[in-house]
Amino acid sequence: MKLFSNLTESAKVLVLRLQHGQTTLTDQHRRWLVDDPKAAKDAVFSDALARWDALERVFRCAQPSGCIWGPDKSCSENAPVVCDACLRQS
């Protein structure tokens, strides 16, 4: 993972989980908006969102600044959840 070459292996795993989680949360939110029956239930989505937030707090101990997608990048404007670095920029 060249974008985060300065991170420990554990932190690299965290950033990959954050990226995957953001993609999954965005997909589930999109499904919910169109009343897709396959969308996650509110409680499931809320739990996943809370876990994503907790994971980012742990990640920020290793990488206090910058977007989870890498230097000079930002979270999608369509994402229902964005990383702290992008939140501060908006």
Residue pairs with C-beta under 8 A, 6 or more apart in sequence:
1 7
1 12
1 15
1 16
3 69
3 70
3 71
3 73
4 11
4 12
4 15
4 63
4 70
7 15
7 62
7 63
8 62
10 62
11 59
11 62
11 63
14 55
14 58
14 59
14 62
15 59
15 63
15 68
17 55
18 52
18 55
18 56
18 59
18 68
18 83
19 68
19 69
21 48
21 51
21 52
21 55
22 52
22 68
22 75
22 76
22 79
22 81
22 82
22 83
24 48
25 45
25 48
25 49
25 52
25 79
25 80
25 81
26 76
26 78
26 79
26 80
26 81
28 39
28 40
28 45
28 48
29 45
29 80
30 78
31 38
31 39
31 40
32 39
32 40
32 45
39 45
40 48
49 80
49 81
52 81
53 81
56 68
56 83
56 84
59 68
60 84
65 85
66 85
67 73
67 74
67 75
67 83
67 85
67 86
68 75
68 83
68 85
69 75
74 86
74 89
75 82
75 83
75 86
76 82
82 90
